[in-house]
Amino acid sequence: MFLTDNPAPITLGEAGIYALLGYAVVFFGLIMLMTVVIIIGKCFIAAEKKRKAQAEPVVVAPVEVAAPTAPGAAGDLKLHNVEPKVAAMLMAIVADKLGKPLNELRFVSIREVEE
């Protein structure tokens, strides 16, 4: 029993033509869908660029800069009952033990501790 009014079965050639036409319709639909997606994507990219161009510039707060010192200087150092030679040796020992250059350390004061 056939579902159509035509009781004759289709031939192999007709089946091939129908298959090719079906594939062509599907691929045409996929190409159209891909085109629509690309166009919409380009519209979103253009809108994003326009929005970034119209965005207000970012205001950066001024940063306070410390008083300039000479390269390698650590600022003022107060010595309390310590000779400068002894203070220099102590600072060199601390820098060596920490494994850091002396110009990256900041010594504020050096005081001799008496027992």
Secondary structure, DSSP 4 states (H G I P E B T S, - for coil): --SSS--SPPPHHHHHHHHHHHHHHHHHHHHHHHHHHHHHHHHHHHHHHHHHHHSPPPPPPPPP-PPP--TT-----EEES--HHHHHHHHHHHHHHHT--GGG----EEE----
